[in-house]
Amino acid sequence: MNNSFVLEHRVRCFNHTLQLSAKTLLRPFNAGFGKANEDGEDVDDLPKVDVDDEDEDEDEDDDPSDADDIDDGVDELDALDHDAREEIMADTATVRDMVTKLRRLAFAIVRSTTIALPAWRRYCKELGLKPRILPRDVVTRWNSTYYMLDFAIKYRAVIDAMTADKSLKLRKFELEMDEWAIAEDLVTVLLQYKNATLFFSQDSASVAAVIPAMDRISNHLNSQTGKAYHPSITAAMKLARKKMDRYYSLTDSSTTYRIAMILHPGMKLEYFRNQKWEEEWIEEAESLVREGYVAGYEKMARDSDTTPMKPSKTKDDSGFTSFGNLSVTSAPRASEIQEYLKLPVENVKDPMKWWVDNQFVYPNLHRMALDYLSIPGKSNLRRVDDY
């Protein structure tokens, strides 16, 4: 394949896109969060409690360096006009308050090693839960917010007991019933990002799955479909979808995404029709894969066949056995791409294996399919724990 960096062949790391969209979702909830002092601690989130010793539990990677923050340079929240931005911040205040309480509670527990931390462990044992520390949120990593909220929901009984204990002086971090419901909503939304990130962190995740994943997450972020989330979360979801749509539009500049999808035997052109793509776009996608096949694979196969086979000598076919020769398939075979597109889609989980199994049916087309379907959906320079 042509490994140039021209726009027509360029693909982007989808895990990077996922991270940018997730951070955009959480942006309104992080106002004032992440302003570090000289010790690297978040000033606005340090609880006003006695500090006995250094933190003894480091469940999360607190490295503030984050090279993945580089994107198109557009902050969806800052891009709004003043009134719209103020409206978003007002609409998301409820979620911001809930998240802030949990962040400060996490710091309060680990920093009070003689009072709150022993009490936390005691309540965990009394309530039949493994004594684990509430993960602390890190502003540079969106998944730390997910882990903190998911953990808090599982340890809700311990948190309620701790904040209700007057002797611990943690009452100000107590979550109301509606705040717990908001936490569950936010975890549900972020879970889509986590699952998508884990999927595309696999070596088998192909670029063919990128656009379907974008469609799935965009539909999930659409407040008009699916579950009715808290209005505060819905407001932030609109920003996250705007970021996802921004990168979705960039896929139109590259032919690679559409060609890979058509060469996936489980999608072909049916995926575009099911998603209600305009017929003109579908025809363009089909033309791209046909032109790519003819120019790069069918033509290459013809050019490499420089020594045509000599016709084999056959016996005289004028005898009585000629009456049994009823074949009418003397016409040359149709194009491989034409035959492939005629067949219905199949339920295929491993398209690479499908093409290897059918390489003798499509001796030329299978080379093109393997070339495109082997393009990863993420950069191989990133690790799963970077997210």
N, C-alpha and C positions, 0 to 999 in steps of 0.2 A: 504494500500500500504506500501511498504518498504520505510520508511522515513529516510533511512541512507543517508550519504553524499558521498557515493561512486560515482566515476566518471560516472558510468553507468546510474545513476538516477539524476545527477546534472543538474540543469538549472540555467541560469543567468538572472539577471534583464535586460530586453531589453532596458528600458529607460536609463540605465547606458551605454549600448553599443552605443545607439544613441548619447548620450552626448559626448562620447569619439570620435566618428567619426566626429561629428559637430565641436568639438574643433580642431581636426586635419585639417579639412577643413579651419578653420580660422587662424590656426597657422602661415602661411606665412604672413598674413595680420596684425599680432600682434607684429611684430618685434619691440622691444623697448617699447612696450606698457605694462603698469602694473608695472613699476619700481616706487614704492611708496616712498615718503619722510616721514618725521616723522609725518606729519599731515594726512597720509593715502591718499595723492593725487598723481596722476600719473605725475611724473616730466616731462616726455617727451611730455605729452599732455596738459600741462598747457599753455594757450595762453598768449602772452605778452601784456596784457591789464590791465588797472587800476582796482584794486579790491576795491569795495565799501563796501559790506556787505557779510555775509555768504550766502550760497546757500539757497534759500527759497522753492525749489521744489525738492522732493525726490520721483520720480516716480518709481525708480527701487530699488531693494534690493542690497545694496552695501556691504553686508557682505563678506569679503574676504575669510572666511573659506569655504572650499569646500572639503568635505570628499569623493565626487564622483570622485576625480581625480585619485584615486588608480586604476590602470589597470594592464596590462601585463608588464608594465615597459618599453614598446617600444615606443619611439617617432619616428613616421614615417619620420619626416623631419630630425632629427638628425641621423637616421639610414642610410641615404643616404651617399654616399662618398662625398668628398669635392666638386668635380666638379659638381655632380648632384645637390647638395644642393645649390650651387651658381647659377646654371641654374634656379632652381625653384624660388629662391629669385629674380632673374632678371626678370623672366617671370611674376611674380605676383606684380611687383613694381607699375603698374598702379592702381590696386585695392587697394594696400596698401596706395597710395597717396590719393585716393578718400575717403577711410574710415578715414584716419587721419584728413583730412579736416573737416569732419562732427563731429568727436570727439572733435576737438579743437573749432569748432564753438559752440557746445553745452556748453562747459565750458565758452567760451567767453560771451555768452548771459546771463547765470545765475550768473556769477560773476560780471557783470557790471549792477548793479541794478538801477542806475540812468540814464544810457544812452541806452545800448543795450536792456535790458529787457523791458523797456517801449516801445521802438521802435518795438520790436517783437510783443508785444500785440497790438500795434496800427496797424501794417501791417496785423495781423491776422483779426482784425475787418474790416479793409478796404477791404480785399479780401474775406470776408464772411466765415471765418473759426473760429472755437472755439479757444479762446486763451489758448492753451496748450503749455507746455514747451517741447522743443526737448529732448527726453530721452537721458541720458548719458550712454555711453558704459562702461561695467564693464568686465575686462579681465577674471574674474573667471566664468562668466556665458555667454555661447555662445548666449543664446536667447536675451541678451541685445543688441547684434549687430543686430540681426534681427529686434527688435523693433525700434532701432534707424533708421535703413535704411528704414523700412516700413513707419515710421512716416515722415521721411524726404521726401520720394516720395509723400506722401499725402500733405505735406506742402511745396512742391517745389516752388510754386509761392512766398511764404513768404520768403523762404531762398534766392531765386534769388533777391528779392527786397531788402532784408537786405544787402546782399553782394555787391549789385550794388550801395548802398547808401554810397557815399564817406565820409560823415560826421561820419559814424559809424566805419570807419577804419577796416572793415571786408573783404575787397576785396580779401585778400590772401586766404580766405576760399571759394571763388566762384568755383562752379562746372561747368565744360564744358559740352557740349551736350553728348559727348561720356562717360563722367564720370557718368552722370545720367543713361545712358543706362547700364553701368556696375552695378550700384546700383540696378537697376531693375532685372538684371540677378542674382545677388547674393541673393536677396530677394526670387526669384523663387526657387533657390536651397535650401535655408534654410527653406522655407515653407514646404517642404517635411519632414524635421526633426520635425518641430513644429507640423504638423498634426499627424505624427506617435507618437510623445510624448503624445499628448492629447488623442489619441486613447488608447494607452497602459496605460494611467493613470486611465482609467475606470476599475471598479471592474469586469466588464464582459469580459475584454480582456484576452483571454486564451493563453496559451503557444503554442497552435496549430497555432496561427497567426504569430508567431515569424519568422519562416523561410520564409513564403510568404512575410513578410514585409522586410526582409533582401534582398530577390530577387528584390523586387520593388525598394528599395533605391539603390541597387547596379546597377541595370539597369539605374536608373536615373543619377547616377554618371558616367556612362560609356559615355565617350565623343563621342563614335561611334554611339550612338543611341539618338533619341529624338532631342530636340532643340539644335541648334548650339550656345553655349555660347561664351563669350569673351575668348580669349586664356589665359588670366591671371587667370580666374576662372576655366577653364578647367584643368590647371596645378595643382591647389589646389584640384580639385575634384579627381584627380588620387590618391593623398595621402589619402583622406577621404575614398575612396573605398578600398584602401589597408588595412586600419584599420578595415573597415566593414568585409572584406574577412577574416581577421585574426580571428575575433570572429565567423564568419560563419563556419570556419573549426573546431572550438571547439565543435560545435553542433554534429559533427559526433561521439564524444565520449559518447554522451548520447542517450539512446534509447527513452527517453521521448518525444522528439520533433516529431519523425517520427510516433510513436504510436498514439500520440494525433492527428496528421494530418489525419491519416488513419481513426480514429474514428470520424472525422468530416464528417458528411454525405454530405457536399458540396465539399469535396476534395477526400477522399479515396485514391486510387492509381492513379486516373486520374491527380491529380496535378503534380505528379512526371513525368508522361508521357508527359504532356504538357510542362514541363520545360526541356524536353529532358535529363532526368537523364538516366544514363546507366542502361540497363536491369538488370545487376547484382545487382546494388544498390536497384532497385525497388523490386527485389525478396528478398533481405535481409530485406527490410522494411516490406514486407508482412510476412516474417518468424517471425520477431520480435513480431508483433501483434498477430499472431496465437499462438506462443509459450507462450506469456504472458497471453493470454486468457485461453489456456488449463491448464497451470500450476497454475494460480492464481484465476481463476473464474469458469471455467467449472469443474475442479477437485474439487474445494471447494464446488460447488453446489452438486456434486455427493456424496462427503464425508458427507455433512450435512444431506443427505437424508438417515438416518440409519434405518428407519422403512418403508419398502416398503408397498405400499397400497395393501390391499387384493383385489383379483379380485372380481368384483361385480357379483352377481348371475343374470343371464339373463334367460329369458324365452326360451323355446325350439324354435329354429329358423328353424324348419323343416316344418312349415306350409306354407300356400300359400304366406304369406307376404315375405318369403325369396326370392321370385323371384324379389322383388324390391331392394334387397341389391346388388347394382352394384359397390360399392366402391372398388378401387384397391389401396388404400393408406395405406395398412397395414404395409409398410416398415417404420422403425424408421426414425424420423426427422433428417435431415442433421444438421451439426454443425451450431450454430447461426452465428459464424463469417463467415462461408462459404456462408450462405444465405445472410448475410449483404453485403459482397463484390460482390455478383452476381448482386445486384440491381444497377441501374445507379445512378450517383450523383444527388443530388437535390439542388435547390436554397434555401439554409438554412442560415438565418442570426443569428439565436439563436440555436446553436447545443444542448445546454443543454435542452432547451424546447423540441426539437425534440426527444431526447432520453427519456425524461419523458413521452411524448405522446406515445412513442412506447415501453414502458417498458414491456407491456404484450406480445408483439411480440418477444422481445429479453429479457426474464426474467433474464438471466445471463450476457449477453454482455452489457446490459445497465448499470450495476453496474461498469464494467470496464471503459466504456465511461465516465460516470460521474466522476469517480476518476481522469481520465487523463485530461478531459476538464475543470475541476474545478481548475487546476493548473494555477495560474496567470502568465501573461507574464512579470510582474515586481515585484519588492520587495514591500511588503506592508508597509515597513518602510519609503518609500519615498512619498513625496507629489507632486502634480502637480506643485506647485509653486517653487519646488526645481529645476526646469528646465527652 
